[in-house]
Amino acid sequence: MLLLISPLVINAGIAFADDSDRTFHDRVADTVIVPTRRGISLDLRLKQAWQEVKYYLRKRQ
């Protein structure tokens, strides 16, 4: 169990210790963190899709 959790702990530890919040795999891939005010657009799309599903289910009843 410890073997499975250790990569996650190491990755999160590096992100918490770094000023730019980059994890180990971000450093290896040389990616850049881009902050946004709006949040993750995928969350907004999922929220909208869920609202449409609820609307169609209510309409169907």
SULJO-V376059 format. One record per pair of residues at least 24 apart in sequence whose C-alpha atoms are under 8 Angstrom apart, sorted by sequence separation. I is the first residue (numbers start at 1). J is the second residue. D is the distance in whole Angstrom. If there is no record, write none. Layout:
i->(I;I)
j->(J;J)
d->(D;D)
This chain:
none
